[in-house]
Amino acid sequence: MNDQNNNGNVLPEHIRESLARYTVHENITCLQCGYSGLMGVKGEKDMVSGSSWAIKFFSLLAVFGIVLYIAREQFGISFPWWLGFAAAVVFHFLIKNTKKIYECPNCQSELLK
């Protein structure tokens, strides 16, 4: 492990101990304490909660409905009605809506990115 930050100085012991708990690290700046450097990736948080999943799903359903309508009206291509629903379901689960959770090794606050 590289024990030096961007300035070439050795990192303090408490920061090295905090970083050692994680296998994945990324360079980030903490807005709470001002630390800038490696932070451990604690995990991921699913940002789809409450009614936002329904908004995303029905938005996709509307988009695919419009695409199928245009295909039928402009090009004479007729698709079964359930194809738009099936496409919306598939894309709903393919669109990943998660953010990484980082822990600042200096002040132990959690950051989402």
Secondary structure, 3 states (H helix, E strand, C coil): CCCECCCCCECCHHHHHHHHCCCCEEEEECCCCCCEEEEEEEEEEECCCCCHHHHHHHHHHHHHHHHHHHHHHHHCCCCCHHHHHHHHHHHHHHCCCEEEEEECCCCCCEEEC
